[in-house]
Amino acid sequence: MSNEHGNLIKSPKQLIIVVFACFFVPLIIILLLMVFVNNGKRGEASETTEQLIKPVAQLNFQDASAPAAAK
């Protein structure tokens, strides 16, 4: 039987490098994509954050035991 398919990782040092690379490379790619997407939205937005999150309606809370005033 021939040994065509050998192990790619031959030492513990290579194993540690591969494990860290498998964790950090996708993490770095995701962070770079987040920065890219966030920078695109910053340039186009002319509204401030306060305008974006302002309430749609105002509530008027009154005492329920007070007599109703004629409108």
N, CA, C and O atoms as CSV, one atom per row, in Angstrom:
chain,resi,resn,atom,element,x,y,z
A,1,MET,N,N,0.848,-1.170,0.000
A,1,MET,CA,C,0.000,0.000,0.000
A,1,MET,C,C,0.890,1.228,0.000
A,1,MET,O,O,1.791,1.350,0.830
A,2,SER,N,N,0.639,2.137,-0.930
A,2,SER,CA,C,1.462,3.340,-1.030
A,2,SER,C,C,0.929,4.426,-0.121
A,2,SER,O,O,-0.254,4.457,0.220
A,3,ASN,N,N,1.825,5.314,0.262
A,3,ASN,CA,C,1.460,6.417,1.151
A,3,ASN,C,C,1.345,7.687,0.313
A,3,ASN,O,O,2.169,8.593,0.440
A,4,GLU,N,N,0.322,7.754,-0.546
A,4,GLU,CA,C,0.142,8.899,-1.435
A,4,GLU,C,C,-0.271,10.154,-0.670
A,4,GLU,O,O,0.205,11.253,-0.956
A,5,HIS,N,N,-1.139,9.981,0.278
A,5,HIS,CA,C,-1.670,11.113,1.026
A,5,HIS,C,C,-1.018,11.164,2.406
A,5,HIS,O,O,-1.457,10.488,3.336
A,6,GLY,N,N,0.006,11.952,2.524
A,6,GLY,CA,C,0.680,12.099,3.807
A,6,GLY,C,C,0.060,13.231,4.604
A,6,GLY,O,O,-0.767,13.979,4.082
A,7,ASN,N,N,0.445,13.362,5.842
A,7,ASN,CA,C,-0.039,14.448,6.685
A,7,ASN,C,C,0.610,15.759,6.257
A,7,ASN,O,O,1.816,15.815,6.017
A,8,LEU,N,N,-0.188,16.796,6.166
A,8,LEU,CA,C,0.346,18.114,5.825
A,8,LEU,C,C,1.025,18.759,7.024
A,8,LEU,O,O,1.980,19.521,6.871
A,9,ILE,N,N,0.532,18.452,8.211
A,9,ILE,CA,C,1.086,19.027,9.439
A,9,ILE,C,C,2.030,17.997,10.052
A,9,ILE,O,O,1.605,16.924,10.479
A,10,LYS,N,N,3.302,18.336,10.087
A,10,LYS,CA,C,4.294,17.370,10.526
A,10,LYS,C,C,4.867,17.665,11.908
A,10,LYS,O,O,5.569,16.824,12.471
A,11,SER,N,N,4.582,18.850,12.472
A,11,SER,CA,C,5.121,19.164,13.797
A,11,SER,C,C,4.072,19.927,14.605
A,11,SER,O,O,3.139,20.493,14.036
A,12,PRO,N,N,4.223,19.943,15.921
A,12,PRO,CA,C,3.279,20.703,16.757
A,12,PRO,C,C,3.302,22.200,16.455
A,12,PRO,O,O,2.281,22.875,16.586
A,13,LYS,N,N,4.456,22.719,16.053
A,13,LYS,CA,C,4.545,24.140,15.708
A,13,LYS,C,C,3.678,24.451,14.486
A,13,LYS,O,O,3.004,25.481,14.453
A,14,GLN,N,N,3.689,23.586,13.500
A,14,GLN,CA,C,2.836,23.778,12.327
A,14,GLN,C,C,1.364,23.680,12.708
A,14,GLN,O,O,0.538,24.412,12.163
A,15,LEU,N,N,1.026,22.792,13.631
A,15,LEU,CA,C,-0.356,22.657,14.078
A,15,LEU,C,C,-0.846,23.940,14.746
A,15,LEU,O,O,-1.959,24.394,14.480
A,16,ILE,N,N,-0.023,24.522,15.607
A,16,ILE,CA,C,-0.392,25.765,16.288
A,16,ILE,C,C,-0.569,26.891,15.284
A,16,ILE,O,O,-1.506,27.681,15.402
A,17,ILE,N,N,0.309,26.977,14.304
A,17,ILE,CA,C,0.212,28.024,13.280
A,17,ILE,C,C,-1.068,27.863,12.474
A,17,ILE,O,O,-1.745,28.850,12.185
A,18,VAL,N,N,-1.404,26.642,12.111
A,18,VAL,CA,C,-2.617,26.395,11.319
A,18,VAL,C,C,-3.866,26.722,12.133
A,18,VAL,O,O,-4.812,27.303,11.601
A,19,VAL,N,N,-3.881,26.360,13.407
A,19,VAL,CA,C,-5.046,26.646,14.257
A,19,VAL,C,C,-5.239,28.149,14.399
A,19,VAL,O,O,-6.359,28.643,14.264
A,20,PHE,N,N,-4.157,28.888,14.673
A,20,PHE,CA,C,-4.277,30.341,14.785
A,20,PHE,C,C,-4.672,30.975,13.461
A,20,PHE,O,O,-5.466,31.916,13.446
A,21,ALA,N,N,-4.142,30.489,12.360
A,21,ALA,CA,C,-4.491,31.041,11.047
A,21,ALA,C,C,-5.961,30.791,10.729
A,21,ALA,O,O,-6.636,31.659,10.176
A,22,CYS,N,N,-6.456,29.608,11.079
A,22,CYS,CA,C,-7.869,29.298,10.820
A,22,CYS,C,C,-8.803,30.149,11.664
A,22,CYS,O,O,-9.963,30.333,11.296
A,23,PHE,N,N,-8.330,30.666,12.773
A,23,PHE,CA,C,-9.154,31.528,13.612
A,23,PHE,C,C,-9.028,32.992,13.215
A,23,PHE,O,O,-10.034,33.688,13.076
A,24,PHE,N,N,-7.793,33.465,13.032
A,24,PHE,CA,C,-7.574,34.891,12.834
A,24,PHE,C,C,-7.797,35.365,11.401
A,24,PHE,O,O,-8.206,36.510,11.207
A,25,VAL,N,N,-7.551,34.551,10.411
A,25,VAL,CA,C,-7.746,34.987,9.023
A,25,VAL,C,C,-9.215,35.307,8.757
A,25,VAL,O,O,-9.491,36.384,8.230
A,26,PRO,N,N,-10.181,34.434,9.089
A,26,PRO,CA,C,-11.589,34.826,8.890
A,26,PRO,C,C,-11.999,36.029,9.735
A,26,PRO,O,O,-12.791,36.862,9.293
A,27,LEU,N,N,-11.457,36.119,10.958
A,27,LEU,CA,C,-11.771,37.258,11.816
A,27,LEU,C,C,-11.304,38.563,11.188
A,27,LEU,O,O,-12.039,39.551,11.201
A,28,ILE,N,N,-10.114,38.582,10.649
A,28,ILE,CA,C,-9.591,39.789,9.996
A,28,ILE,C,C,-10.404,40.121,8.758
A,28,ILE,O,O,-10.674,41.293,8.497
A,29,ILE,N,N,-10.797,39.122,7.994
A,29,ILE,CA,C,-11.608,39.367,6.794
A,29,ILE,C,C,-12.960,39.957,7.180
A,29,ILE,O,O,-13.433,40.888,6.528
A,30,ILE,N,N,-13.588,39.432,8.230
A,30,ILE,CA,C,-14.886,39.960,8.678
A,30,ILE,C,C,-14.732,41.400,9.157
A,30,ILE,O,O,-15.567,42.243,8.829
A,31,LEU,N,N,-13.696,41.696,9.916
A,31,LEU,CA,C,-13.479,43.068,10.391
A,31,LEU,C,C,-13.239,44.031,9.234
A,31,LEU,O,O,-13.762,45.146,9.243
A,32,LEU,N,N,-12.465,43.623,8.251
A,32,LEU,CA,C,-12.227,44.488,7.088
A,32,LEU,C,C,-13.521,44.733,6.307
A,32,LEU,O,O,-13.750,45.844,5.829
A,33,LEU,N,N,-14.364,43.710,6.175
A,33,LEU,CA,C,-15.653,43.898,5.507
A,33,LEU,C,C,-16.555,44.846,6.287
A,33,LEU,O,O,-17.268,45.654,5.693
A,34,MET,N,N,-16.526,44.750,7.621
A,34,MET,CA,C,-17.327,45.663,8.432
A,34,MET,C,C,-16.862,47.103,8.259
A,34,MET,O,O,-17.686,48.013,8.163
A,35,VAL,N,N,-15.563,47.316,8.218
A,35,VAL,CA,C,-15.035,48.670,8.025
A,35,VAL,C,C,-15.414,49.186,6.645
A,35,VAL,O,O,-15.780,50.352,6.498
A,36,PHE,N,N,-15.330,48.330,5.638
A,36,PHE,CA,C,-15.681,48.734,4.276
A,36,PHE,C,C,-17.149,49.122,4.172
A,36,PHE,O,O,-17.476,50.145,3.571
A,37,VAL,N,N,-18.028,48.328,4.746
A,37,VAL,CA,C,-19.464,48.613,4.679
A,37,VAL,C,C,-19.797,49.859,5.482
A,37,VAL,O,O,-20.603,50.676,5.036
A,38,ASN,N,N,-19.200,50.025,6.649
A,38,ASN,CA,C,-19.486,51.169,7.507
A,38,ASN,C,C,-19.000,52.471,6.867
A,38,ASN,O,O,-19.678,53.492,6.984
A,39,ASN,N,N,-17.867,52.464,6.206
A,39,ASN,CA,C,-17.372,53.678,5.558
A,39,ASN,C,C,-18.263,54.096,4.401
A,39,ASN,O,O,-18.402,55.292,4.143
A,40,GLY,N,N,-18.859,53.170,3.710
A,40,GLY,CA,C,-19.760,53.492,2.608
A,40,GLY,C,C,-21.013,54.192,3.087
A,40,GLY,O,O,-21.523,55.077,2.400
A,41,LYS,N,N,-21.518,53.821,4.239
A,41,LYS,CA,C,-22.738,54.445,4.760
A,41,LYS,C,C,-22.463,55.795,5.388
A,41,LYS,O,O,-23.348,56.650,5.411
A,42,ARG,N,N,-21.273,56.008,5.893
A,42,ARG,CA,C,-20.960,57.282,6.529
A,42,ARG,C,C,-20.948,58.429,5.529
A,42,ARG,O,O,-21.424,59.521,5.837
A,43,GLY,N,N,-20.424,58.200,4.362
A,43,GLY,CA,C,-20.315,59.262,3.373
A,43,GLY,C,C,-21.657,59.675,2.785
A,43,GLY,O,O,-21.842,60.839,2.429
A,44,GLU,N,N,-22.593,58.745,2.679
A,44,GLU,CA,C,-23.881,59.026,2.044
A,44,GLU,C,C,-24.892,59.648,3.005
A,44,GLU,O,O,-25.809,60.338,2.557
A,45,ALA,N,N,-24.754,59.430,4.283
A,45,ALA,CA,C,-25.756,59.879,5.247
A,45,ALA,C,C,-25.586,61.370,5.510
A,45,ALA,O,O,-24.564,61.813,6.034
A,46,SER,N,N,-26.614,62.136,5.132
A,46,SER,CA,C,-26.586,63.566,5.407
A,46,SER,C,C,-27.375,63.901,6.673
A,46,SER,O,O,-27.255,65.001,7.212
A,47,GLU,N,N,-28.180,62.950,7.142
A,47,GLU,CA,C,-28.968,63.168,8.352
A,47,GLU,C,C,-28.130,62.828,9.575
A,47,GLU,O,O,-27.296,61.923,9.545
A,48,THR,N,N,-28.362,63.551,10.623
A,48,THR,CA,C,-27.645,63.257,11.859
A,48,THR,C,C,-28.314,62.096,12.577
A,48,THR,O,O,-29.427,61.700,12.232
A,49,THR,N,N,-27.645,61.565,13.556
A,49,THR,CA,C,-28.172,60.435,14.309
A,49,THR,C,C,-29.443,60.816,15.049
A,49,THR,O,O,-30.361,60.003,15.168
A,50,GLU,N,N,-29.504,62.032,15.542
A,50,GLU,CA,C,-30.711,62.462,16.269
A,50,GLU,C,C,-31.926,62.487,15.348
A,50,GLU,O,O,-33.030,62.149,15.775
A,51,GLN,N,N,-31.740,62.877,14.109
A,51,GLN,CA,C,-32.860,62.882,13.179
A,51,GLN,C,C,-33.288,61.463,12.822
A,51,GLN,O,O,-34.469,61.215,12.583
A,52,LEU,N,N,-32.348,60.539,12.784
A,52,LEU,CA,C,-32.683,59.169,12.424
A,52,LEU,C,C,-33.441,58.454,13.530
A,52,LEU,O,O,-34.270,57.589,13.248
A,53,ILE,N,N,-33.170,58.803,14.796
A,53,ILE,CA,C,-33.816,58.089,15.892
A,53,ILE,C,C,-34.862,58.927,16.614
A,53,ILE,O,O,-35.292,58.559,17.707
A,54,LYS,N,N,-35.274,60.026,16.037
A,54,LYS,CA,C,-36.279,60.863,16.692
A,54,LYS,C,C,-37.607,60.107,16.762
A,54,LYS,O,O,-37.895,59.280,15.897
A,55,PRO,N,N,-38.402,60.383,17.769
A,55,PRO,CA,C,-39.671,59.672,17.902
A,55,PRO,C,C,-40.656,60.102,16.818
A,55,PRO,O,O,-40.630,61.236,16.339
A,56,VAL,N,N,-41.508,59.178,16.453
A,56,VAL,CA,C,-42.506,59.456,15.421
A,56,VAL,C,C,-43.659,60.270,16.005
A,56,VAL,O,O,-44.187,61.156,15.333
A,57,ALA,N,N,-44.046,59.993,17.215
A,57,ALA,CA,C,-45.159,60.699,17.849
A,57,ALA,C,C,-44.791,61.011,19.290
A,57,ALA,O,O,-43.904,60.383,19.867
A,58,GLN,N,N,-45.468,61.967,19.853
A,58,GLN,CA,C,-45.265,62.331,21.249
A,58,GLN,C,C,-46.493,61.871,22.040
A,58,GLN,O,O,-47.627,62.035,21.592
A,59,LEU,N,N,-46.256,61.300,23.209
A,59,LEU,CA,C,-47.345,60.871,24.077
A,59,LEU,C,C,-47.591,61.938,25.133
A,59,LEU,O,O,-46.652,62.533,25.663
A,60,ASN,N,N,-48.858,62.173,25.430
A,60,ASN,CA,C,-49.240,63.161,26.413
A,60,ASN,C,C,-49.864,62.431,27.604
A,60,ASN,O,O,-51.040,62.071,27.566
A,61,PHE,N,N,-49.082,62.215,28.653
A,61,PHE,CA,C,-49.566,61.520,29.843
A,61,PHE,C,C,-50.222,62.527,30.778
A,61,PHE,O,O,-49.635,63.555,31.115
A,62,GLN,N,N,-51.454,62.214,31.194
A,62,GLN,CA,C,-52.163,63.074,32.130
A,62,GLN,C,C,-52.694,62.219,33.280
A,62,GLN,O,O,-52.819,60.999,33.176
A,63,ASP,N,N,-52.991,62.889,34.348
A,63,ASP,CA,C,-53.529,62.191,35.521
A,63,ASP,C,C,-54.936,61.684,35.189
A,63,ASP,O,O,-55.784,62.445,34.723
A,64,ALA,N,N,-55.176,60.391,35.433
A,64,ALA,CA,C,-56.467,59.791,35.102
A,64,ALA,C,C,-57.567,60.260,36.044
A,64,ALA,O,O,-58.741,60.240,35.675
A,65,SER,N,N,-57.206,60.685,37.260
A,65,SER,CA,C,-58.236,61.090,38.203
A,65,SER,C,C,-58.652,62.543,38.010
A,65,SER,O,O,-59.642,62.970,38.605
A,66,ALA,N,N,-57.936,63.317,37.203
A,66,ALA,CA,C,-58.288,64.711,36.964
A,66,ALA,C,C,-59.531,64.785,36.086
A,66,ALA,O,O,-59.725,63.931,35.221
A,67,PRO,N,N,-60.381,65.800,36.296
A,67,PRO,CA,C,-61.574,65.911,35.459
A,67,PRO,C,C,-61.188,66.246,34.010
A,67,PRO,O,O,-60.234,66.980,33.754
A,68,ALA,N,N,-61.947,65.694,33.094
A,68,ALA,CA,C,-61.659,65.898,31.675
A,68,ALA,C,C,-62.034,67.319,31.278
A,68,ALA,O,O,-63.121,67.795,31.606
A,69,ALA,N,N,-61.164,67.971,30.595
A,69,ALA,CA,C,-61.425,69.338,30.141
A,69,ALA,C,C,-62.098,69.270,28.763
A,69,ALA,O,O,-61.832,68.369,27.967
A,70,ALA,N,N,-62.949,70.218,28.515
A,70,ALA,CA,C,-63.640,70.254,27.215
A,70,ALA,C,C,-62.646,70.631,26.139
A,70,ALA,O,O,-61.842,71.549,26.305
A,71,LYS,N,N,-62.710,69.926,25.059
A,71,LYS,CA,C,-61.767,70.199,23.960
A,71,LYS,C,C,-62.375,71.092,22.928
A,71,LYS,O,O,-61.724,71.424,21.938
